[in-house]
């Protein structure tokens, strides 16, 4: 393989839990809920799919459904879609809906999977190009920098920057071109068969991982190194 492309959320990084997300925003606003109400509200936000990078929506209002399909095409659409989902859940202050959205873009809201650093570092040592291809509505580069992983990434192909969402092959093609790699010599690693599987249309190999919490997935990325074949 000349290069490996990775998805972001659920593949290299995992977003914090809804409970942690809500607690952080309430603390910042100097507001509080009793534990029972906090747990109920966090569960409602999770069921609404309001946490970007978390579970998909169980239910959606008509407005949220209208925004959902194109949410990753721009920063405006992304914020509108997820705050619409959040607003289905009553909060102590309406301003908290935007505060929750802002929180999810901070490095503190994300944790790399335990084996992410080892895999990315080994790819760099082997001279294998690395790209991140993500359906997203904001710049995730600061998350990589804050966690010390940006040095291992050669290029980013982010949907909102190009107006193209996975599984559209054009987003993967952009990353391959930036890495000067023939797609047939590229492996795409992701957690979504419908989205990340789009790379196969270019001839890329595809490998899937499960988007489990960080504590439950210590080594699922390590097989990527074996898929590259023996080193010289």
C-alpha positions in Angstrom: 0.0 0.0 0.0 1.3 3.5 -0.9 -1.1 5.2 1.5 -3.8 4.7 4.1 -6.9 6.9 4.5 -8.7 7.1 7.8 -12.1 8.3 8.9 -12.1 10.6 11.9 -15.0 9.9 14.3 -15.4 6.3 15.4 -12.1 5.3 13.7 -9.2 7.4 15.0 -11.0 9.4 17.6 -14.1 9.0 19.7 -16.4 11.7 21.1 -17.1 11.9 24.8 -20.3 10.5 26.2 -23.5 12.6 26.2 -23.3 12.7 30.0 -19.8 14.2 29.9 -20.7 16.6 27.1 -23.7 17.9 29.0 -21.9 18.2 32.3 -19.0 20.2 30.7 -21.4 22.7 29.2 -23.5 23.1 32.4 -20.3 23.6 34.4 -19.1 26.2 32.0 -22.4 28.1 32.2 -22.4 27.7 36.0 -25.8 25.8 35.8 -26.7 22.5 37.4 -29.3 19.8 37.2 -29.9 17.1 39.9 -28.3 13.8 39.0 -31.6 12.2 37.9 -32.5 15.1 35.6 -29.0 15.3 34.2 -29.1 11.6 33.4 -32.6 11.9 31.8 -31.5 14.9 29.7 -28.3 13.3 28.6 -30.2 10.2 27.5 -32.7 12.4 25.6 -29.9 14.2 23.8 -28.4 10.9 22.9 -31.7 9.5 21.5 -32.1 12.7 19.5 -28.7 12.2 17.9 -27.7 15.7 19.1 -24.1 14.9 19.8 -22.0 15.0 16.6 -19.9 11.9 16.4 -22.3 10.1 18.7 -25.2 7.8 18.0 -27.4 8.7 15.0 -30.9 10.1 15.7 -33.6 7.8 16.9 -36.2 10.5 16.2 -36.1 13.8 14.2 -38.4 16.8 13.9 -39.4 17.7 10.4 -36.9 20.6 10.5 -34.0 18.3 11.6 -34.9 15.7 9.0 -34.7 18.3 6.3 -31.2 19.4 7.4 -29.8 15.9 8.2 -28.9 14.6 4.7 -26.8 17.6 3.8 -25.4 18.4 7.2 -21.7 17.8 6.3 -21.6 20.0 3.2 -20.9 23.3 5.1 -20.3 24.7 8.5 -23.7 26.4 8.5 -25.6 23.3 7.6 -23.7 21.2 10.2 -24.5 23.6 13.0 -28.1 24.0 11.9 -28.6 20.3 11.7 -27.2 19.4 15.1 -28.6 22.3 17.0 -32.0 21.4 15.5 -31.7 18.0 17.0 -30.5 19.4 20.3 -33.5 21.7 20.5 -35.8 18.8 20.6 -34.7 18.4 24.2 -35.6 21.1 26.7 -32.5 22.6 28.5 -32.3 25.1 31.4 -31.1 27.9 29.1 -31.8 28.1 25.3 -28.2 29.3 24.9 -27.0 25.8 25.9 -27.9 24.4 22.6 -25.2 26.4 20.8 -22.8 25.9 23.7 -23.2 22.1 23.3 -22.4 22.4 19.7 -19.3 24.5 20.4 -18.1 22.1 23.0 -18.1 19.2 20.6 -15.5 21.0 18.4 -13.0 21.3 21.2 -10.1 18.8 21.6 -11.2 18.1 25.2 -14.4 16.5 23.8 -12.4 13.9 21.8 -10.0 11.0 22.7 -7.9 9.1 20.3 -8.3 5.3 20.3 -5.4 3.7 22.3 -3.7 2.2 19.2 -4.1 5.3 17.0 -0.7 6.8 17.7 1.2 3.5 17.3 -0.5 2.8 13.9 0.0 6.4 12.6 3.6 6.5 13.8 4.4 3.1 12.2 2.9 4.2 8.9 5.1 7.3 8.9 8.2 5.2 9.7 7.4 2.8 6.8 7.0 5.8 4.4 3.3 5.2 3.9 1.2 8.3 3.2 -1.6 9.1 5.6 -4.8 11.0 4.9 -7.9 11.7 6.9 -11.2 11.7 5.0 -14.2 12.9 7.0 -17.8 13.9 6.6 -17.7 16.9 9.0 -18.8 20.5 9.3 -15.8 22.0 11.1 -12.0 22.0 11.1 -10.8 18.9 13.0 -7.1 19.7 12.6 -6.8 21.3 16.0 -8.0 18.1 17.6 -5.2 16.2 15.9 -2.7 18.8 17.0 -3.8 19.0 20.6 -3.5 15.2 20.9 -0.1 15.1 19.2 -1.2 13.2 16.1 -1.2 15.9 13.4 2.5 15.2 12.7 1.6 11.8 11.3 -1.1 13.1 8.9 -0.1 14.2 5.4 -3.4 15.5 4.1 -7.1 16.1 5.1 -10.1 15.8 2.9 -13.0 17.3 4.8 -16.5 17.3 3.3 -17.4 20.8 4.3 -14.2 22.2 2.7 -15.1 20.6 -0.7 -18.9 20.5 -0.6 -18.8 16.7 -1.2 -19.8 14.0 1.3 -18.8 10.4 1.5 -19.6 8.0 -0.1 -19.1 10.2 -3.1 -15.8 8.9 -4.6 -14.7 12.5 -5.3 -13.8 13.1 -1.7 -11.5 10.0 -1.6 -10.0 10.9 -4.9 -9.0 14.3 -3.6 -7.1 12.6 -0.8 -5.4 10.2 -3.1 -4.4 13.0 -5.4 -2.9 15.0 -2.5 -0.9 11.9 -1.5 0.1 11.3 -5.2 -1.1 7.7 -4.7 -3.0 5.5 -7.2 -6.3 4.6 -5.5 -5.6 0.9 -6.2 -2.6 1.2 -3.8 -4.6 2.9 -1.1 -6.5 1.4 1.9 -9.5 3.3 3.4 -10.1 2.6 7.1 -13.5 3.6 8.6 -16.4 2.6 10.8 -19.3 3.2 8.3 -19.9 0.7 5.4 -22.3 3.1 3.6 -20.0 6.1 3.8 -16.4 4.8 3.9 -17.2 1.9 1.6 -17.5 4.6 -1.2 -13.7 4.4 -1.5 -14.1 1.0 -3.2 -15.6 2.7 -6.3 -12.1 4.1 -7.0 -10.5 0.7 -6.5 -9.3 1.4 -2.9 -9.1 -1.4 -0.4 -11.5 -0.9 2.5 -11.2 -2.1 6.1 -13.8 -1.5 8.8 -13.7 -1.0 12.6 -16.5 -0.7 15.1 -17.1 2.8 16.6 -17.0 1.6 20.2 -16.1 3.7 23.2 -12.3 4.2 23.6 -12.2 1.9 26.6 -13.8 -0.9 24.7 -11.6 -0.9 21.6 -7.9 -1.0 22.5 -6.4 -2.5 19.4 -8.8 -2.7 16.5 -6.5 -0.5 14.3 -3.5 -2.7 14.6 -4.6 -5.1 11.9 -4.2 -2.2 9.4 -0.4 -2.7 9.7 -0.7 -6.4 8.8 -2.8 -5.5 5.7 0.2 -3.5 4.3 2.2 -6.6 3.8 5.8 -7.3 5.0 8.4 -4.6 5.3 11.6 -4.8 3.3 
